[in-house]
Amino acid sequence: MKLTIATRGSKLALWQAEWVKKRLENLGHEVDLKIVTTTGDKILDKPLASIGGKGLFIKEVEEALHRGEAQIAVHSLKDFPTEYNKEHFTLAAVPKREAVEDVFLSETFETLAELPHNAVVGTSSIRRAMQLKAFREDLVISDLRGNVDTRINKLKKGEYDAIILAYAGVKRLNMIKEVKYFEILDTDIMIPAMGQGALGIETIKDEKVIEAVKPLNDLWTKIEVTIERDFVDELNLGCHAPVGVNAKIMVDDSIKIKAAILDKNNKVIKKEMVVSFDEWENAGREFAEEFKEYL
Ligand SMILES: NCc1[nH]cc(CCC(=O)O)c1CC(=O)O
């Protein structure tokens, strides 16, 4: 069928929309892209958490769906709020997740541990900042906004000793080679954001459209990200809040969940839980219970 995908215009968003377009075309559909500019794209001088948090990269894209200009929106799942317009739209498919980790990038230092005392690390994410500080109290966190390519250019200009980004985004844009040193950060040190590394394919509530994108869904990824999203939702936190959460289905089918939050005294609280596969549906909300007393 004829389908239009609404997407943001950043290089990463376009790469992701093109990725979905190609797969839908392989399934025999005819696909166009419709590019939309969002509030999150326009305001580049403030940390995202300070401009209202939830849905900054979503609103204008959903408006294009409302106006009938597109039936599908492709998002970085990480930026897709747990509370969205479920009356009109649905998260119809989550493709297989890319690398979930964050990555350390530097022109001068090989690893995070080898950074000199008081080194300046660029990130505007409180999730990353709180975990960096927990790992190395001396590190100086400096604001860094912009698209993935903009942030890497700022690193190369020498404004930071290192920066932290989602590995998935850097990989998709094939930009690892632009930077001298990179280190994939173990999720024990840097717990990723909910849904990090995964795409969210949102559609209008039309059976034909939903059926068209369903083959792109990866059941394992869907289960992992559902646990992560339930966890964040249960704690009433947005996607720009100080919360890291990662669920991973292990080779023995058990599920390992890790999370870190910032408590009311600005201390990082970190816990891990292992559940059996058949408990996955309640796992995210149950795990969240263990964090409620700290918020
Ligand atoms: N917050 C912006 C954003 N949204 C998704 C990604 C990367 C790709 C992904 O996690 O799927 C990024 C960049 C980053 O955090 O480095």
The ligand as a Gaussian input file, in Angstrom:
#p B3LYP/6-31G(d) Opt

LIG

0 1
 N       18.569000      12.239000      22.970000
 C       18.798000      12.278000      21.551000
 C       18.960000      10.926000      20.980000
 N       17.904000      10.141000      20.753000
 C       18.345000       8.948000      20.271000
 C       19.718000       8.992000      20.198000
 C       20.613000       7.914000      19.758000
 C       20.013000       6.682000      19.153000
 C       19.280000       5.778000      20.082000
 O       19.482000       5.762000      21.311000
 O       18.477000       5.000000      19.555000
 C       20.123000      10.264000      20.616000
 C       21.481000      10.779000      20.673000
 C       22.246000      10.425000      21.915000
 O       21.666000      10.339000      23.005000
 O       23.461000      10.261000      21.828000

